[in-house]
């Protein structure tokens, strides 16, 4: 299991959420790249945005994620935030990415229904909170 680590702020449009990065090499590389910003796209209950970062696949990569999880999607060089089912989910309870993602951290308060108000074109920014 990946242990919690450094604190970040995730801003999506007018919404600000706190998150904790996992203690992993990928999360450390992400931390070192902060701040990161991009233009939001929506895919079900996921927001994602292309960011200028390349992360290598890890042993922790997976398709099924947790509510409130932050991840990196290598095919799109994208930061993702998940809070509910996506079009790839196989049941209403499952949260599934389009393909394997690299887990980076998790929002500190879940569930996060406020993310439902996010729209394509919003800006997402992740910055250090420490």
Secondary structure, DSSP 8 states (H G I E B T S, - for coil): ---EEEEEEEEETTEEEEEEEESSHHHHHHHHH-SEEEE-EE-SSEEEEE-S------TT-EEE--TTEEEEEGGGTEEEEE-S--TT-SSTT--EEEEEEEEEEEESS---GGGGG--TT-EEEEEE--
